[in-house]
Amino acid sequence: MGYLIAIAMVIFTIMIWRVCLILFWRPYVLRKHFRKQGVTGPPCYSFLHGSLHDMKIMMKDARKMIMDKHSHDITQRILPHYHIWSSLYGERFLYWYGTVPRICITDAELVKEILSNKFGFYEKPKVRPSMVTLIGNGLALLKGVDWVKRRRILNPAFSMDKLKVMISRMAACTISMLDEWKRQLAIEAKNKSLTIEMSEEFRELTSDIIAHTSFGTSFAHGKEAFNAQTKLQHLIAASSSDVFIPGTQYIPTRTNLEIWKLDRKMKKSLKGIIESRLNSQSDSSFYGDDLLGIMMDTKNDGPNKLNMNEIMDECKTFFFAGHETTSNLLVWTVFLLSLHKDWQEKLRQEVMQICGMEIPDPDMLSKLKMVNMVLLEALRLYSPAIELERIASKDMKLGDLMIPRGTGLMIPITMIHRSKEYWGEDSNEFNPMRFINGASKAAKHPNALLPFSLGPRNCIGQNFTMMEAKTVMALILQKFSWSLSPDYQHAPVNNLTLQAQHGLPIIVKPLQL
């Protein structure tokens, strides 16, 4: 008995020692290590919280701010801690996300080195359990060999040949939305215009498109999953600056109970979509050539075969990413074109010249150069992805910095997209002409544009997003003009992705052709 007590005491002592190392000794040593290299940061380090308490206060204050609608300098509102700390300590600074040290990296060459590494030296970080619940343990979160295998399975679903076939479905969903606008205008014929909440409109549209093109269903059938994900997203965004203690995800708190409830709804909806595909196919060895079919195809046998839970995780990933990115891109593109009517008219003329009143096909979309330029500028000024994070998996030399193992490397996309060093003095202004020679030549560094990341882990769906956005914008430009409602409040917000906090009310008018 005494022997067991002694062993228990040793284990307990080791655990206490490790906790003390993480919570007290490590912060002291790392701050000293980086200070020697000229990297400082906020001096306050709170027990367990790190810098989270200060971040939470700054974010709360920033959300109260209503910006001038003509101002695109949004860093102060969506990344207020970066905005304040970079002005105090320089663009490269150290802060603490709970017990995890983080270094802000804005040098485009160092960012390229981090994101282009193929040897796993800069890994995706482990995320909170609530984030896994939201987007699933799929392609976005997998690491190493598991990620390589999964990417290999999913790549065929996003080949250009497959994407070109999807255009007609994207167009059909968009036309259905525009027909509803016409119906509402007919009801309100006296006004000859209609105010539409574009944030919600585009969320439903892009959800419908991803449901049709990748899962062979519709927004109506996947509505419960989409709505549950949206609610989960807001819950998780609200708690992102709270301290997380491992194990607390199992405690039946009010927030956890809501997360579990939403997760059950999402799984039930996704399981229904998968089972519907299983039951509808007479040939059990082929389930279709869309994303869902490729995941279910029994030709992916052996070690590459995906089980039901893995398919569910990927459905979560692509349900979320498949509509969130494009929805936000469309919202901010329409916003920018409502401010810049001259560009709205230029794009309309280009669309009418190349497409006329026809539904655009792949060849037509490839010729819409100005539409592409405007979309790229929208992605620069209002990138749906706000920041990227990697973790040093071993002690690394990055530029002139020695980075200890376990240090988080934060890449603030929003700040890099506004760097005067890379984008010039007009970096906070809307100027699509900077992309006239393509994205790689728009800035002083070829990798200064990062809405889809870069390197081996770049976004698998970036071509899908751009093709979808071009299709939707071309069809809207053919039939409607629009302007910003006086009720609009300019308040971009960080809800894991960049959204319009108070929505985007737009006044649309049918074109007289």
Disulfide bonds with the S-S distance in Angstrom:
none
